[in-house]
Amino acid sequence: MKIWKKILLVLLAVIVLAQIPFIYRRYQFGKLSDKISSFNAHRTEYTNSNYNDYKGVIHVHTALGGHSTGNFDELIDGARKNNLDFVVMTEHTTDLYDTSAQTLQGVHGGVLFVGGQEVETAADRFLLLPGSPEAARAKQLQTPEFLQKSHALNKLALITYPEQFETWNSDFDGIEVFSLHTNAKKMNPVFAILDTVWSYYSYPELVLANYFKRPDENLQKFDEITTNRKSTLFAGSDAHSNIGFHLFGDDAGSKIINLKIDRYETIFHLVRTHILLEKDKQLNQENLLDALRNGHTFIGSDVLSDTKGFSFSAENGAESKIQGDEISVAQGVNLKSSAPQNARFVIFKNSEKVFEADETAEINFQTREKGTYRVEVYLDALGSPFDKTPWIISNPIYVK
């Protein structure tokens, strides 16, 4: 046999053998899917007598402003199939027109849409909610001036891509501590491609979720900020619906062979931001943005199991507060948290772990110390990597 044939056979054998781990991973994704289905079938949702839990996504783009091939029909369809209550649009800006005025706003298909924008100042990048006709001119402003003008108009300015942010001493309203886009950029491209080939068709959400990592640096920075002042953490979908490939198509959308990996329907199932509204308040733009501003919200990796019904509250004998609120230490505070599944709860105070409990659906933690407390919840029963990646991340309660 000629040497080149031997080399070819060896290479072929290596390629075939290299597929075995990914074939096995497909089997593992199937087992994981079955386990999650079982979890959801036996979940216990705690009913809050004072607040309603609304689930949605923040940081979403369409073809408006570029960077996306998504259209409104696909977007509304993806939101409806995921039973979302709200979608916060964050279109890129253009000098030619107000993209926030052109994007989806109001209720469509039973889903509330808020028209915002992704805005760049001279140094930093924000999600501006709601958007503004002047947003494209923000590049001419330093961050403090931009924030001053935005707040004068009662708008929210939330940090996106905190790993690139510079002006930390500014008066921003919140931090996108987890971003699907940023997380995806850290994926091993070879492993991701092979997982896609073998498993994506059957388990698209789980293939992506398998690469989730705890946003250590962003959470550390958030904890540092909230030691001294209030802020809000949230998750960003950064959905563009533009990753994949097609052959023999045109710009009008007609494609003979078309594979899109980041469809809205898929992305909207992964990580969501849950908003807590008082029972007597309707879900509308004003109340949603107020809840975000006040930190009445938490992050839920709903792909792993539905997080609706999670709660984190505090009582001191005189009053009861929820995540995002301040409470007096008084004679002591009882911090209480519950989740729809047995899980591992971790309480952090000023970024330091102060409490941990395994295999429980409810915890109580007594404290007489002032500080900023928040909760992370882990589904260790799902195995790696979900024993190190939070299922739920709460906003803080500020014990004063």
N, C-alpha and C positions, 0 to 999 in steps of 0.2 A: 504494500500500500504506500502510495506517495506521501511524503511528509506533510504536504498541505492538507491532504484528506485526514490525516491523523490529527492535525491541529484543529481542523474544522469539527471533527467528531468530539474532541475534548471540549471545545468551546460549547458545542451543542449540549453535551452532558452537563457542563457547569450551569448553563442557562436553565435546563430542565430541573436540576437539583435545587437551584435557587428559588424555584417556584414553590417548593414544598412548604416552607414556613408560611407563605401567604395563602396557600390552599388550606392549611390548618387554621390560620387566622379567620378565614371565611367561616369555618366551622365554629370558631369561638364567637364570632359576631352573631351567628344564629342562636347559640346558647345564651348570649347576653340579651338578645332581643326577646327570647322567651322569658328570661328572668325579669326583665323590665315590664313585660306584659303582665306577669304575675304580680309584681309590685303594684302596678296601677289598679289591678282588679281587687286588691286587698287594702288599698290606701284608706286612711281615716282622715277626713277633712274636718279640721276644727273650725267651727263657726264663730266668727267674731260678731258680737251683738252690736258693736258700734261702727264697724268699718266693712266696706265691700272691697274685695280683691279683684282688680282688673289687670289682665295680662296683655302685654304688647311688646313692640320692638321699637328701638330708637336708633337713628343713624341709617337712613335708607335713601338710595339714589335711584333715579330713572335716567333716561336719555337726555333729559333737560340738563343743560350745563355740561354735557359730555361725561366721559369716564364710565358710561353704562350703556347697555343695549336694551335694558328693561323698559317695558311700556306699562301704561296704567292698567290695562286689562289683566296682564300677567300678575301685576302687583296686587290688585284687588282679589283676584282668584286665589293667590297664595295666602293672603291674610284670612280670607273666608275659610279655606280648607284647614287652617290652623286654629280656627275659632278665636282669633285675636279680637280684643276689645279696642285696641288703638294701634296706630302706626305713626311714628314721628318722622316726617320726611326731612331730609337735610340735603337739598339739592346744592350742587356746586354753583358758584356765582358766575355771571357773565356781565360784561360792561354794556351789553345791548338791551337787556330787559331784566325784570325782577323775577327770578326763577321761583321764589317762594310764592308769588302770586299766581304763577302758571301751574304749579304742581297740585296734587290732590289736597283738598281741604274739606272739612266737614265730614258728614257721614255718607259712606258709599258701601253698599253691600252689607250694611249693618256694622261697619267698622268706622271708628272715628279717626280721621286723618288730620294731622297738624302740619301746616306748611312752614318748615324751617329751612335753614341753609347751613352749609359748611363754609366757614369764613376764615380767611387768613388776615392777620394783622401784619405789621412790619416784622414781627418776631415769632408769633405763635398762631395756633389754629384752634378754632372754637366751633361748636354747634350753637347757632343763634336761633332762639325760639321765642316767639315766632320770627319769621324772616323779615327782611327790610329791603326797600328799594335802594337803600344806600349801602347795602352790604358789600358790593363789589369794590367800594372805595375804602374799605377797611385796611387794605394793604398800605395805604398812605398814613395810617395811624399807628402810634405805639399802643401797646396793650392797655395801659392804664386809661388812656383817653378813650379807646374803643369801649372799654367796660363802663366808664362813666356815662358815655352817650347811650349805651344799650340799657343801662339801669334807669336812666332818666325816662326812657320809653317803656319801662316795666318789662323788659325782655330778659330772658335767661341766657347766660353765656357759659356754656359747659366745655371744659377742656376735652379735646379729642387728641389722640396720640400723645399722651403725657410723657412718653419717653423722649419726645422731641421738644417738650415745652421748656421755656426759659424763664418767664416772668412769674416766679412762684410767689413773690410778695404782693401780687395783685389781688383784686377783689372779685375773683371768679366765683361761679355758683356751684360748680360740681366737677367731678372727674370721671371720665370713661375708663374705669379701672380694668375692664376686660373688653377686648375688641376681637371679634372673629377674624378680621383682616390681619391684625398684628399677630394673632396666634397662628394663623395659617402660614405666614411668612417664616415661621420657625420650624415648620414641618420638614422632616427629611424628605427631599424630593424623590429619591429613588424608592423609598418605602411607600410614600404616598401614591406614586404612580402604580406600583404593583398592587397595593391595596385597592386602588380604584379599578384596575383591570379585573381583579378576582371578586371583589365584594361590593363595589359601589352600586351596581344595578339593583341588588337585593337589599342592601343596608346602607343607603347613602348617608343618613344622619349619623349612624354609629361609626362609620369610617371616619368622618370628620371629628366626631366627639372623642374618638380614641386618641387624638393628638392634642386634646385640651391640656393646658398646664396652668397651674395656679399663678396668677400675675403677681409674683412676690414683690417686685420693685414698686409697682404701682400701688399695691396695698400698703406697703411700708411708707410711701410718700403720703398717701391719703391719711394714714394714722398720724403721721407727723403734723400734717396740716390741722387735723381735727383735735389735736391735743390743745390747741390754742383758739380755735374758732370752728363754727359750724360749716359743714359742706355736705354735698350729696354725692354718693357713688352710684354708678349705673353701668350697665353693659351696652356695648354698641355692636349692632349687627354689621354695620358698614356694608350693607347689601347692595350689590351692583348688577347682579345677574349678567355677567359678562365673561365668565371663565369657561372655556371649552374649545371646541373646534367645529367647523362645518366645511363641507365640500360642495361645490357646484351650487352656489346660492347667489342671492342678490341682497342689496341693502334694504329691500322692501320686506324681507323676512322669509322669502321662499328659499328653502334649503332642502336639498335631496338627502344629504346625510348631515345630521345636526346632533351634537352632544353638548349639552350645557350642564356643568357641574354645580354651579351655584345658583340654581333656580330659587326664586323667592320662596316657593313652597317648602324647599328643603332648609334654607337658611332660617326661616321663621320658626322652625321647630326646635332649634338648637338651644339658644340661650335667650331668655326674655327678661324684661324688667317688669316687675309687678308694682302697681300703684294702689295705695290704700286710700280710699275716700270715705268720709263719714257717710253713714246710711242716708242722711237727709240731703246729700249732694248728688247731683246728676253728673254723669261722665260727659264733660264737655271740655273744650280747649282750656278755658280759664281755670277750672278746677284741677285738671290734669297737670298743668304747669305749676300751679300752687303746690300740689302734692310733691312734685319733683323738687321745687324750691325748698320745701320744708323737710325733705328727706324721708317722707312717708312712702318708702319704696324699698324693694329688695331685688336682688338678682337671683334668678332661678334657672338652672340648667334643666329645663323641662324635658329635654331629650332623654334624660336618665330616669325620670319619674316626675309626674305632675307636682309642682311645688305650691299650687294654689292652696291657701289655708295656712301657710306658714305664719307664725306670729313671733314677735319679740317685743316685750312690754316691761314696764317697771312700775312698782307700787311702793309708796313710803308711808302708808297708813292714812294719808290725807288726800292723796291724788294718785291717778293712774295715767301713765304716758306710754306712747309707742315709739318705735324707732324714728329717729329724726328729732325727737323732742328733748327738752331739758327737764330735769326733775331735781328737787332739793334732796340732799342726802339725809336731812332731818335726823331721825333716830336710827336710820338704816334704810336700805332700799333692797327690795326683792326683785331680782331680774328673772323673768320667766320667758321661756321660749318653747315652742312646740312645732312639730312638722308632721306631714301626713304619713311618714314611714318611720320605723325604727332606724336610727342612724347614730352617728357620732357627732356630738355637739362640742364646739370649742368656743370659749368666750375669751376675747382679747380686751385688755385694758391698756390704753395708750400704746398699742402694738405688741404688748407682752401677753403671752398666754397665762391666764389665771385660773382656768377651769376647763375640765374635759370630762365627758361622760359618754360611754359606749352603749350601743344597742338599746336605745330608749327613744320614745317619741315626745318626751316632755322633760324639761329640766327647770330647776329653781336654783338661784345662786344669790346668797345674801352678801351684801357688802355695806361697809360703813366708810368706804373711801371714795373721795371724789375722783372723777376721771371720765374718760371717754370709752364706752363699752360697746362692742359689737360682736356678732355671732357668725361663725361659719359652721356649716353642716356638711357631713361627708357620708356617702353611701359606700362604706367599706365592703359591704356584701357583694358589690359588683366587681370587686377585684381591681387589679392595676389597670389603668392609671387613676381610677376614680377614688382610690383610698388617699390620694395626694392632691386631687383636684376637687375644689368645693362643689357640692351640689347646690348649696344656697349660701349667699353672702348678704348679710343684713346691713342696713345703715346703722349708725351709732345711736345710742342713748347717752345723753350728756348728764352725768351726775355732778351737781354743783354743790 
